[in-house]
């Protein structure tokens, strides 16, 4: 468990948006997957279209560009350096023209405004500077709190249950068989999803869980079932509650929004070595974030048994990004993360950006700027053990100010436009193709942020920052 800490008085505080009183990932496999590079792409990636072209159709724009290029080649007496073959970025751009009718002249659709309940402080009381919840709270809200507490304590609960059973010598033969199975099982990487249970994913428990914050999943574009997808979830936050709710359960309606798409949330491979807990997460359909797991998930299964109709969700920033989770901000580790792009090219899967607006608002933690020594210790811990422990605090079960429970603050998960990958590029895609697709993905993340930041991040303290 994480240590309970008090608020940092030197760090700007997020406006009070606590909803309790209202009525209504970087392990070895993740590091291997998110390949690093020796520098960021030059220039600012803002994803905006050229000015002065808003009234030009995609066909006329492409034709004008082709004519200008031909005229320039004729004038310079030079031949096409690609000998008539299109680069990957050009081929994808042509596909975008065919699909959208414009060359980056489209915009994200408006999303319905979600009415969140107003905070009501009546009945709360203070003691020693701590605000305590009123004694008379609707039963549904108590159940919501219990659901979130169960999820936050799930690792400790299942591992403790295992050791409790081990205390009984009569259970040792069964435990030995289970541990052998645990050591030899490939269920977390083989892509078969044999443990996945739609009944478990649809338990009312998860409706209570999502209603606590509350959370909502927003769709901006269709995901055709004849394609395969890699969804990149941003930001990691402290525990990625939004990613689990949207893609590890059916509580937010992903299968209704995208019928025919089987989505699998990926997590640390070390989680599949924890007794009982690994069975719990596999019942929710979770799989390892290793390259082997992604390849198996996207190369088989689905109606055609070739991966089409399947999707995987990767929390791209990993455990390192969790240390940057500060309320009112969105700092992403993305410039150096290219392994998931390489896997998209290897499997022919379209890339889909996803932003969980409000994910970083669920906890407070010590800022690296004001507590550099703590941050250095966390980084050393991350380097040695491949995971880290954020110096966080949230609220409690019966109070609003002290504890390890997340705050009651809304989380809006927005699924962006898929970036089409025209074909599988073999086991070793070219570095130029990787860089070009990664650049387009970064542009799409920035465009998605710009489209909905005023609606879902109105109280932000800073703009989107992609810093590593």
C-alpha positions as CSV (number, residue, x, y, z in Angstrom):
1,X,0.0,0.0,0.0
2,X,1.0,3.6,-0.5
3,X,1.8,5.7,2.5
4,X,-0.7,8.3,3.6
5,X,0.5,11.8,3.2
6,X,-0.8,15.3,3.9
7,X,-1.4,17.9,1.3
8,X,1.6,19.8,0.0
9,X,1.0,23.5,1.0
10,X,3.5,24.8,-1.6
11,X,1.7,23.2,-4.5
12,X,-1.3,25.0,-6.1
13,X,-4.5,23.2,-5.1
14,X,-7.2,22.2,-7.6
15,X,-10.5,24.0,-7.0
16,X,-12.8,22.0,-4.7
17,X,-14.6,19.6,-6.9
18,X,-15.1,16.8,-4.4
19,X,-18.3,14.9,-5.1
20,X,-18.6,12.8,-1.9
21,X,-21.3,15.0,-0.4
22,X,-23.4,15.2,-3.7
23,X,-26.5,13.3,-4.1
24,X,-26.3,11.8,-7.3
25,X,2.6,0.9,-16.0
26,X,6.8,0.5,-16.5
27,X,7.9,-3.1,-16.0
28,X,10.5,-4.9,-18.1
29,X,7.9,-5.9,-20.7
30,X,6.5,-2.3,-20.9
31,X,10.0,-0.8,-21.2
32,X,10.8,-3.3,-23.9
33,X,7.5,-2.5,-25.7
34,X,7.9,1.3,-25.5
35,X,11.1,1.6,-27.4
36,X,13.2,4.7,-26.7
37,X,14.8,7.0,-29.3
38,X,17.7,9.4,-29.2
39,X,15.7,12.5,-29.5
40,X,12.4,14.0,-30.2
41,X,11.1,14.9,-33.7
42,X,12.1,18.4,-34.8
43,X,9.5,21.0,-34.8
44,X,6.3,21.5,-32.8
45,X,3.6,18.9,-33.5
46,X,0.4,20.7,-33.3
47,X,-1.7,18.6,-35.7
48,X,-3.3,21.7,-37.3
49,X,-4.1,22.0,-41.0
50,X,-2.5,24.7,-43.2
51,X,-4.2,28.0,-43.0
52,X,-6.2,29.1,-46.0
53,X,-7.4,25.7,-47.1
54,X,-10.6,25.3,-45.1
55,X,-12.8,25.6,-48.2
56,X,-10.7,23.3,-50.4
57,X,-11.9,19.7,-50.9
58,X,-9.5,16.9,-50.4
59,X,-9.5,15.9,-54.1
60,X,-8.7,19.4,-55.3
61,X,-6.1,19.9,-52.6
62,X,-4.4,16.7,-53.5
63,X,-4.6,17.5,-57.3
64,X,-3.2,20.9,-56.7
65,X,-0.3,19.5,-54.7
66,X,0.4,16.9,-57.3
67,X,0.4,19.5,-60.1
68,X,2.7,21.8,-58.1
69,X,5.1,18.9,-57.4
70,X,5.1,17.8,-61.1
71,X,5.8,21.4,-62.2
72,X,8.6,21.7,-59.7
73,X,10.2,18.5,-60.8
74,X,9.9,19.5,-64.5
75,X,11.4,22.9,-63.7
76,X,14.3,21.5,-61.8
77,X,14.8,18.7,-64.2
78,X,14.6,16.1,-61.4
79,X,12.9,12.7,-61.3
80,X,10.8,11.5,-58.4
81,X,13.3,10.4,-55.8
82,X,11.0,7.5,-54.8
83,X,10.8,6.2,-58.4
84,X,7.0,6.5,-58.4
85,X,6.6,4.7,-55.0
86,X,4.8,6.5,-52.2
87,X,6.3,6.9,-48.7
88,X,4.2,5.4,-45.9
89,X,3.1,8.9,-44.7
90,X,2.0,9.8,-48.2
91,X,0.0,6.6,-48.6
92,X,-1.7,7.1,-45.3
93,X,-2.5,10.8,-46.2
94,X,-4.1,9.6,-49.4
95,X,-6.2,7.1,-47.4
96,X,-7.3,10.0,-45.1
97,X,-8.4,11.9,-48.2
98,X,-10.5,9.0,-49.3
99,X,-12.0,8.5,-45.9
100,X,-12.7,12.0,-44.8
101,X,-12.9,14.0,-48.1
102,X,-10.4,16.5,-46.8
103,X,-6.8,16.8,-46.0
104,X,-6.8,17.3,-42.2
105,X,-9.6,19.8,-42.6
106,X,-12.0,17.8,-40.4
107,X,-12.7,18.5,-36.7
108,X,-13.9,16.4,-33.8
109,X,-17.6,16.3,-33.3
110,X,-19.3,18.0,-30.4
111,X,-20.0,15.7,-27.4
112,X,-23.0,16.0,-25.2
113,X,-22.4,18.0,-22.0
114,X,-22.6,15.7,-19.0
115,X,-24.4,17.3,-16.0
116,X,-22.5,16.4,-12.9
117,X,-24.2,16.8,-9.5
118,X,-23.4,19.9,-7.5
119,X,-21.5,19.4,-4.3
120,X,-23.6,19.7,-1.1
121,X,-21.7,20.1,2.2
122,X,-24.7,20.0,4.4
123,X,-24.2,17.6,7.3
124,X,-20.4,17.3,7.1
125,X,-18.4,18.2,10.2
126,X,-14.8,19.0,11.0
127,X,-12.3,17.7,13.6
128,X,-8.7,18.7,13.7
129,X,-8.9,20.4,10.3
130,X,-10.3,17.2,8.6
131,X,-13.7,17.2,7.0
132,X,-15.8,14.1,7.9
133,X,-18.7,12.8,5.9
134,X,-22.2,13.2,7.4
135,X,-23.6,10.2,9.2
136,X,-26.7,10.1,7.0
137,X,-25.6,9.3,3.5
138,X,-27.7,7.5,0.9
139,X,-27.0,3.7,0.8
140,X,-26.1,3.8,-2.9
141,X,-23.2,6.2,-2.2
142,X,-22.0,3.9,0.6
143,X,-22.1,1.0,-1.9
144,X,-20.2,3.1,-4.5
145,X,-17.5,3.8,-1.9
146,X,-17.3,0.1,-1.0
147,X,-16.9,-0.8,-4.7
148,X,-14.0,1.6,-5.1
149,X,-12.4,0.4,-1.9
150,X,-12.6,-3.2,-3.1
151,X,-10.9,-2.4,-6.4
152,X,-8.1,-0.3,-4.7
153,X,-7.5,-3.2,-2.2
154,X,-7.8,-6.0,-4.7
155,X,-4.1,-6.9,-4.9
156,X,-3.8,-7.0,-1.1
157,X,-7.1,-8.9,-0.7
158,X,-6.3,-11.7,-3.1
159,X,-2.7,-12.2,-2.2
160,X,-3.6,-12.2,1.5
161,X,-6.3,-14.8,0.8
162,X,-3.7,-17.0,-0.8
163,X,-1.4,-16.8,2.3
164,X,-4.3,-17.4,4.6
165,X,-5.1,-20.6,2.8
166,X,-1.4,-21.6,2.9
167,X,-1.6,-21.5,6.7
168,X,-3.8,-24.6,6.6
169,X,-1.6,-27.7,6.0
170,X,-4.6,-29.6,4.5
171,X,-4.6,-27.1,1.6
172,X,-0.9,-27.6,0.7
173,X,-1.3,-30.3,-1.9
174,X,-3.8,-28.1,-3.8
175,X,-1.6,-25.0,-3.3
176,X,1.4,-26.9,-4.8
177,X,-0.6,-27.9,-7.9
178,X,-1.8,-24.3,-8.2
179,X,1.7,-22.9,-8.0
180,X,3.0,-25.3,-10.7
181,X,0.1,-24.2,-12.9
182,X,0.9,-20.6,-12.1
183,X,4.6,-21.1,-13.2
184,X,3.7,-22.9,-16.4
185,X,0.6,-21.1,-17.6
186,X,0.7,-18.9,-20.7
187,X,-2.9,-17.7,-20.3
188,X,-1.7,-14.2,-19.9
189,X,0.1,-14.1,-23.2
190,X,-1.4,-16.6,-25.6
191,X,-4.2,-14.4,-26.8
192,X,-6.9,-17.0,-26.4
193,X,-8.9,-15.0,-23.7
194,X,-10.2,-18.3,-22.3
195,X,-10.5,-16.8,-18.8
196,X,-12.5,-13.8,-19.9
197,X,-16.0,-13.7,-18.4
198,X,-18.6,-11.2,-19.7
199,X,-20.6,-12.0,-16.6
200,X,-17.8,-10.8,-14.3
201,X,-17.2,-7.8,-16.5
202,X,-20.9,-6.9,-16.3
203,X,-21.3,-7.2,-12.5
204,X,-23.4,-4.4,-10.9
205,X,-20.3,-3.8,-8.8
206,X,-18.7,-2.0,-11.7
207,X,-21.7,0.3,-12.2
208,X,-21.3,1.3,-8.6
209,X,-17.5,1.8,-9.2
210,X,-18.0,4.1,-12.2
211,X,-20.9,6.0,-10.4
212,X,-18.6,7.0,-7.6
213,X,-16.6,9.5,-9.6
214,X,-18.6,9.5,-12.0
215,X,-17.1,8.2,-15.2
216,X,-18.4,8.4,-18.8
217,X,-17.1,6.9,-22.1
218,X,-17.4,9.1,-25.2
219,X,-17.3,7.9,-28.8
220,X,-16.1,10.3,-31.6
221,X,-15.7,7.9,-34.6
222,X,-16.7,4.5,-35.6
223,X,-14.3,1.5,-35.3
224,X,-15.2,-0.8,-38.2
225,X,-15.1,-4.5,-37.3
226,X,-13.0,-5.4,-40.4
227,X,-10.0,-3.7,-38.8
228,X,-7.8,-4.3,-35.8
229,X,-6.8,-1.6,-33.3
230,X,-4.3,-0.5,-30.7
231,X,-5.7,2.1,-28.3
232,X,-3.3,4.3,-26.5
233,X,-4.7,5.5,-23.2
234,X,-3.4,8.8,-21.7
235,X,-2.6,9.7,-19.0
236,X,-1.5,6.8,-16.7
237,X,-2.6,8.7,-13.6
238,X,-1.8,7.0,-10.3
239,X,-3.7,3.7,-10.8
240,X,-5.4,4.2,-14.2
241,X,-9.0,3.9,-12.8
242,X,-10.5,5.2,-16.0
243,X,-8.7,2.6,-18.2
244,X,-9.9,-0.2,-16.0
245,X,-13.5,1.0,-16.0
246,X,-13.7,1.6,-19.7
247,X,-11.8,-1.4,-21.0
248,X,-11.6,-3.9,-18.2
249,X,-15.4,-3.9,-17.5
250,X,-18.6,-3.4,-19.4
251,X,-19.8,-0.7,-17.0
252,X,-19.3,2.3,-19.4
253,X,-20.8,0.5,-22.5
254,X,-17.8,0.0,-24.8
255,X,-19.4,-3.1,-26.4
256,X,-22.6,-1.1,-27.0
257,X,-20.7,1.8,-28.5
258,X,-18.5,-0.4,-30.6
259,X,-20.4,-3.6,-31.3
260,X,-18.3,-6.4,-32.8
261,X,-15.0,-5.1,-31.2
262,X,-13.4,-7.3,-28.5
263,X,-11.1,-4.9,-26.5
264,X,-8.4,-6.2,-24.2
265,X,-6.8,-4.1,-21.5
266,X,-3.0,-4.8,-21.1
267,X,-1.2,-4.6,-17.8
268,X,2.2,-5.4,-16.3
269,X,3.4,-9.0,-16.8
270,X,4.3,-9.2,-13.1
271,X,0.6,-9.1,-12.2
272,X,0.2,-12.5,-13.7
273,X,2.6,-13.9,-11.1
274,X,0.5,-12.9,-8.1
275,X,-1.6,-15.8,-6.8
276,X,-5.3,-15.5,-7.1
277,X,-5.0,-11.9,-8.3
278,X,-3.9,-13.1,-11.8
279,X,-7.1,-15.2,-12.0
280,X,-9.2,-12.2,-11.0
281,X,-7.8,-9.9,-13.6
282,X,-8.0,-12.5,-16.4
283,X,-11.7,-12.9,-15.6
284,X,-11.9,-9.3,-16.6
285,X,-10.1,-10.1,-19.9
286,X,-6.7,-8.4,-19.0
287,X,-3.6,-9.7,-20.7
288,X,0.1,-9.0,-20.5
289,X,1.6,-5.9,-22.2
290,X,4.5,-8.0,-23.6
291,X,5.1,-8.0,-27.4
292,X,4.3,-11.7,-27.6
293,X,0.9,-11.0,-26.0
294,X,0.1,-8.2,-28.4
295,X,1.1,-10.2,-31.4
296,X,-1.1,-13.2,-30.4
297,X,-4.1,-11.0,-29.6
298,X,-4.0,-9.2,-32.9
299,X,-3.0,-12.1,-35.2
300,X,-5.8,-14.5,-34.2
301,X,-9.3,-14.5,-33.0
302,X,-12.2,-12.5,-34.3
303,X,-14.7,-13.6,-36.9
304,X,-12.0,-14.3,-39.5
305,X,-9.5,-15.7,-36.9
306,X,-6.9,-13.2,-38.1
307,X,-7.3,-10.6,-35.4
308,X,-9.8,-8.4,-37.2
309,X,-12.5,-7.2,-34.8
310,X,-10.0,-7.2,-31.9
311,X,-8.4,-4.3,-30.1
312,X,-5.9,-3.9,-27.3
313,X,-5.5,-0.9,-24.9
314,X,-2.1,0.1,-23.7
315,X,-1.5,2.7,-21.0
316,X,1.4,4.2,-22.9
317,X,3.1,6.3,-20.2
318,X,3.7,3.5,-17.8
319,X,4.8,3.8,-14.2
320,X,7.2,6.6,-15.0
321,X,4.3,8.8,-16.1
322,X,2.4,8.1,-12.8
323,X,5.0,10.3,-11.1
324,X,3.9,13.2,-13.2
325,X,0.2,12.9,-12.3
326,X,-0.8,16.3,-10.8
327,X,-4.4,17.6,-10.6
328,X,-5.1,20.2,-13.3
329,X,-2.3,19.1,-15.6
330,X,-1.5,16.6,-18.4
331,X,2.2,15.8,-18.7
332,X,2.7,12.8,-21.0
333,X,5.7,10.6,-21.7
334,X,5.3,10.0,-25.4
335,X,8.2,11.3,-27.4
336,X,10.3,8.3,-26.5
337,X,7.5,5.7,-26.6
338,X,7.6,4.1,-30.0
339,X,7.3,0.4,-29.3
340,X,3.5,0.4,-29.5
341,X,3.8,2.2,-32.9
342,X,6.1,-0.5,-34.1
343,X,3.6,-3.2,-33.0
344,X,0.9,-1.4,-35.0
345,X,3.0,-1.6,-38.1
346,X,3.9,-5.2,-37.5
347,X,0.3,-6.3,-37.0
348,X,-1.4,-3.8,-39.4
349,X,-3.5,-2.4,-36.5
350,X,-4.9,1.1,-36.6
351,X,-3.8,3.4,-33.8
352,X,-6.5,5.1,-31.7
353,X,-5.7,7.9,-29.3
354,X,-7.7,7.9,-26.0
355,X,-7.6,10.7,-23.3
356,X,-9.0,10.2,-19.9
357,X,-9.9,13.8,-18.9
358,X,-9.8,14.0,-15.1
359,X,-7.6,10.9,-14.5
360,X,-4.9,13.0,-13.0
361,X,-7.3,14.7,-10.7
362,X,-8.2,11.7,-8.6
363,X,-5.2,11.9,-6.2
364,X,-2.7,14.4,-4.9
365,X,0.9,13.6,-4.7
366,X,4.2,15.3,-3.9
367,X,5.4,17.4,-6.8
368,X,8.9,16.5,-8.3
369,X,9.6,20.3,-8.5
370,X,9.0,20.9,-4.8
371,X,10.3,17.6,-3.5
372,X,13.2,16.7,-5.8
373,X,14.8,14.3,-3.2
374,X,11.6,12.2,-3.0
375,X,11.5,12.1,-6.8
376,X,15.1,10.9,-7.1
377,X,14.4,8.1,-4.7
378,X,11.3,7.1,-6.7
379,X,13.3,7.1,-9.9
380,X,16.0,4.8,-8.3
381,X,13.2,2.5,-7.1
382,X,11.7,2.4,-10.6
383,X,15.0,1.6,-12.2
384,X,15.7,-1.3,-9.8
385,X,12.3,-2.8,-9.4
386,X,10.6,-1.7,-12.7
387,X,7.7,-0.2,-10.8
388,X,7.5,2.8,-8.4
389,X,5.5,4.0,-5.4
390,X,3.9,7.5,-5.9
391,X,4.0,9.7,-2.7
392,X,0.2,10.2,-2.8
393,X,-2.8,10.9,-0.7
394,X,-6.5,11.1,-1.5
395,X,-9.5,10.9,0.8
396,X,-10.7,8.3,3.3
397,X,-13.8,6.1,3.5
398,X,-15.4,8.4,6.1
399,X,-13.6,11.7,5.5
400,X,-12.8,14.0,2.6
401,X,-9.1,14.9,3.2
402,X,-7.0,12.0,4.4
403,X,-6.6,8.5,3.0
404,X,-5.8,6.4,-0.1
405,X,-9.2,6.5,-1.7
406,X,-9.6,8.5,-4.9
407,X,-11.5,11.8,-4.8
408,X,-15.0,11.9,-6.2
409,X,-14.1,13.9,-9.4
410,X,-15.5,13.2,-12.8
411,X,-13.5,11.3,-15.4
412,X,-14.5,11.6,-19.1
413,X,-12.8,9.1,-21.4
414,X,-12.8,10.2,-25.0
415,X,-11.9,7.7,-27.8
416,X,-10.4,9.6,-30.8
417,X,-10.2,9.1,-34.5
418,X,-8.4,5.9,-35.6
419,X,-5.1,6.4,-37.6
420,X,-5.2,3.9,-40.4
421,X,-2.3,1.6,-40.9
422,X,-2.6,0.4,-44.5
423,X,-0.9,-3.0,-44.1
424,X,1.3,-5.2,-41.9
425,X,4.9,-4.1,-42.4
426,X,6.6,-7.4,-41.4
427,X,8.6,-8.2,-38.2
428,X,10.9,-5.2,-38.6
429,X,9.2,-2.0,-39.9
430,X,11.5,0.7,-41.2
431,X,12.5,3.4,-38.7
432,X,11.2,6.1,-41.1
433,X,7.8,4.5,-41.1
434,X,7.8,4.2,-37.3
435,X,8.8,7.9,-36.9
436,X,6.2,9.1,-39.4
437,X,3.4,7.1,-37.8
438,X,4.5,8.2,-34.3
439,X,4.4,11.8,-35.4
440,X,0.9,11.5,-36.7
441,X,-0.2,9.9,-33.4
442,X,1.3,12.7,-31.4
443,X,-0.5,15.2,-33.6
444,X,-3.8,13.3,-33.1
445,X,-3.3,13.4,-29.3
446,X,-2.9,17.1,-29.4
447,X,-5.9,17.6,-31.6
448,X,-8.0,15.5,-29.3
449,X,-6.9,17.5,-26.3
450,X,-7.6,20.8,-28.1
451,X,-11.0,19.7,-29.1
452,X,-12.3,18.8,-25.7
453,X,-10.1,20.5,-23.1
454,X,-12.5,23.4,-22.5
455,X,-15.4,21.0,-22.0
456,X,-13.8,18.3,-19.8
457,X,-10.7,20.2,-18.4
458,X,-12.1,23.6,-17.7
459,X,-10.4,23.9,-14.3
460,X,-6.9,22.9,-15.7
461,X,-3.8,24.7,-14.4
462,X,-1.7,23.9,-17.4
463,X,-1.9,22.8,-21.1
464,X,-1.0,19.5,-22.5
465,X,2.8,18.9,-22.3
466,X,4.6,16.1,-24.0
467,X,8.0,16.2,-22.4
468,X,9.8,12.9,-22.9
